[in-house]
Amino acid sequence: MGRHVLEVDPARYGGTVTPALATDVVPGREPLSALATRRGALGSLNGGYFVIGAANGTDGDLAGSSLLQGELVSEAVDGRTSLVLPDRSGEGAFVSVLSDRLAITATGGTRRELDGLNRVPGLIRGCGGSGGDVPTERPKHDFTCTDDSELIRYSAIFGPATPSGPGAEAALDGEGNVLELRDARGGPIPFGGSVLAGTGDAADWLRAHARPGARLTIAAELSTESGPLVPGPEAGVINGGPRLLRDGRTDIPAYAEGFQWPENPEFFYRFGLRRNPRTLAGVAADGRLVLVAVDGRRPGHSVGASFEESARIMRALGAADAVNLDGGGSTAMTVGSALVTRPSDATGERPIADGLVLTGR
């Protein structure tokens, strides 16, 4: 029928359910089956939205919230729904809108907004940021907003070095002490430390406040619909959107989450009303995780599902809350490392940026 389901009962499972990056660093992508093989997975599901191609940012960058073992890897598309996993067992998983506020404070108390994490500055895939992004700070799916003045933080999860380009950057140790101020972007990320890279007036801010020996303090505040989110060391987040179910009832806030473009009504028809391959994640009232991949664009096998039909599928499988993850050619599920879905891309299984991986302890 083209519908594939993995169900996890944390009370009985005894294994782990964790987000994982393709290639183990932010840049680059790989097929889910390759990721599952590397991780020795019992099963896996493709994850959230991501950047494809340098024209829209860093290839493989997650276009929305990403939290891996408690580390914030990618900033939120503020106001968009994600799947939150408080620990590696999958227990307590929930679906919620996520937002974040990131900032840097220099010696003396001078504070500046931190625009993003582990991506090339100036290109914001999915929008939903802050600090003057053009043309909007609202979520806008499959669209790249711009900002010529951004401050971006890179950690070791990005890889060995930052992207090159004009501006300035400061290399920091693990305590936030400035080791080096560079007069252009593109340099090594210190072991155990990080790099702050700036363009436009953000570069000027670094030149004024990030001299060697200075100390910079980084603060990250994450929020759910019900209040602050303080992640523990095992917490994970997979980005998605829009929400499909709330308390067992269909709830699809497509406009609020950027899937309806007022200037182009056809966008929502193509993306949400028309049937497409879908990847879905939900949580039942008893805490079970329900993970679904729906094949599509294959007449005679499966044409896929609309958002509304996706919500019905998740409700029929017992989910109380559910969210749409990245679908289309990205939709994939494995049992072990074997792909059980049928890719819709003519080229076969699409390289993706992250996945949800089930493993034994």
Summary of the structure (lengths in Angstrom):
residues: 361
radius of gyration: 20.0
end to end distance: 32.3
largest distance: 66.4
contacts: 1338
relative contact order: 0.23
helix: 14%
strand: 41%
